[in-house]
Amino acid sequence: MEYNKSMKEKLQKINDFKWRIPRHGRMRVDGIVYAGEEIIETLEDGALQQVANAATLPGIVKASLAMPDIHYGYGLPIGGVIATDWEEGIVSPGGVGFDINCGVRLIRTSLRLKDIENKKERLLDTLFRKIPTGVGSTGRLKLSHSQLREVLADGAAWAVRKGYGTKEDLCSTESEGKLPWADPSQVSTRALDRGKDQLGTLGSGNHFLEVQIVDEVYDEEIARKFGLEVGMITMMIHTGSRGLGHQIATDFLVVMEKALSRYKIWLPDRQLACAPIQSREGERYLGAMASAANFAWANRQIIMHWAREAFREALGMSYDEMGLQLIYDHAHNIVKKETHIVDGRRMTLAVHRKGATRAFPPGHSELPARYRPTGQPVIIPGDMGRYSYLLVGTKRAMEETFGSSCHGAGRLMSRHKAVKEARGRSIEKELKAVGILVRSASRKTVMEEMPEAYKDVSLVVESIEGAGISRKVARMRPLLVIKG
């Protein structure tokens, strides 16, 4: 990989929340980073170099983009967004990531703190018992390969057909929880083996389920339309396609590496290995990637269903009394076929979002009818000790970032460094002292995920709102946390 320790020195300030890496060398377009000064000071040169590297990809249009939660990743930085011409451009697994369709869903309730105050331990224990967590965790569902292929083809709709939720849930899920161009025949036996027992599992690392409380509302009108107000209990689920998606990414990185010489593609970093969209390799990857995306939507749908059951069991209340309603579910590791205006021309693009989410504006035809007046809900989880945010997409996001926003706080420390920093401490006790209860399959995971390991999400959200590509609606703080 080309590495330049002075990448940060190349940054040119456009405004308080937008910076340019000027086109140089083999870059086909500029790099653009959305972040405030405080975040810019913490950025790794390696992550900025990855923004520049992605700008060399064949068919890339407008710019190689980075959101304020940017940090070093595989090929494309986490927090990266690139779009390539659907007819003449490439698709890159490194531009999507290993956890295909890792994403977030936010659920509102009709509950207040008084409704759960004396039952928090019971609720947390019930959620932890019902939802399998941890490295290699297997779920309550055991599927054959043929049954799993049905999931890969139908996504969240498969889960709803099997009784895990309602059709209304699908209406509040990005793409209604299904990419129709999924091709399960492109998914290897190894990937199927890894995924067949993992549907309905949270996994490990930064994946979580949180019970939260709305502690701040910034836009009362939109919050009211979403059914939110201060003091209301919410739930957030963050997970993806588990071992199945990881294996698909691994399989196709090998395929793409071999394709580079066949299509005479030069890259500064082979982690960006790619193939033309209009090639057999490109078509195969897109079919497999969509299959993993559908698995992830089914996974989050089933977890939400079991979480609803846990609430009913722990609180002894009916679903009607609790009002557990999905606000939205969106992906943040995916490539989507979308239409955008580039330099005044309408183009069909492959928009790669890696650690970035859609942030479509009011009126967009792909939004559910209930969100066309407001813009798409944009869910930004923070670390388990501070806050998470709900925002909405804007017209400027559509004009500047292919309708994209950030996906979270973004790491400041490696997992290894976080564990080292947490030695001799009890992160669980520290969090309990401020009213946050934590359950995890591994103490090491809690150390890796300690709050200090992440950027302050309020700075990330300030950058996104300052840049005009999402607008704050509400803030939630954690009460109960399940980590893998």
Summary of the structure (lengths in Angstrom):
residues: 484
radius of gyration: 21.0
end to end distance: 32.4
largest distance: 64.3
contacts: 1902
relative contact order: 0.18
helix: 39%
strand: 26%
